[in-house]
């Protein structure tokens, strides 16, 4: 039988994501396949680096935590976003990574358009993290 956690414990764990990563975390949008894990060096071309709002995640509820505020920025390079890395303010430590797709594509993070051009306005539509062990 698998270990099961209460909703309160799952919410508490999820709420540490924002406090650990920092109030001014950065979201990097990159081309290609994501690295094996967060400890592995970044891969792909860095298309954009968005500085997230100071309160960038809503409080966890029901074992899930969703983005808060507007996550937007401008393209720095041209290409198709395929994965993201959530890093600290200094952009030196990766705390989370996952897939990127257009809205409705089923990625961990969805955007209005994954094809990014230099100076293009970028908007992240949805981002939710759900705790396991329900």
C-alpha positions, -999 to +999 in steps of 0.1 A: +000+000+000+013+035-009+018+062+017-010+087+017-008+123+029-036+146+042-046+176+021-032+198+049+003+182+046+002+183+008-008+220+009+020+228+034+045+211+012+033+230-019+034+263-001+072+259+005+078+261-033+074+298-034+092+305-001+121+283-011+125+296-046+121+332-035+097+362-039+114+374-071+118+340-089+125+338-126+109+316-152+132+305-180+116+294-213+139+271-233+139+251-265+144+213-267+141+186-241+144+194-205+175+181-186+173+149-166+167+168-133+171+203-118+207+196-108+217+190-144+229+220-163+204+239-184+199+229-220+184+244-251+183+280-261+171+305-235+142+322-253+130+344-224+135+349-187+105+363-169+108+379-135+077+367-117+055+389-095+064+391-059+035+368-049+037+345-079+018+315-066-016+313-049-019+296-015-022+258-020-057+245-018-070+209-022-035+196-028-028+220-057-010+253-061-017+276-091+001+307-105-009+341-092-007+374-110+004+380-145+034+360-158+045+379-189+077+391-205+095+396-238+113+372-261+151+374-261+157+348-288+137+331-315+125+295-313+098+272-299+095+269-261+095+232-251+105+233-214+108+257-185+130+261-155+119+279-124+150+294-108+159+317-080+164+355-084+201+351-092+191+325-119+217+301-104+196+274-088+169+255-106+140+246-082+115+231-108+113+223-144+087+208-168+072+208-202+057+238-221+029+236-246+003+259-262-030+262-244-049+229-245-017+209-253-014+193-219+020+207-208+030+214-173+029+251-182+008+265-210+012+296-231-008+314-257+019+308-282+050+286-278+067+301-310+087+330-296+103+358-316+128+384-304+109+412-287+076+393-288+052+397-259+049+364-240+021+354-216+019+322-195-017+312-194-018+284-168+006+268-143-006+245-115+014+221-094-004+192-078+010+172-049+012+134-051+003+108-025-034+118-023 
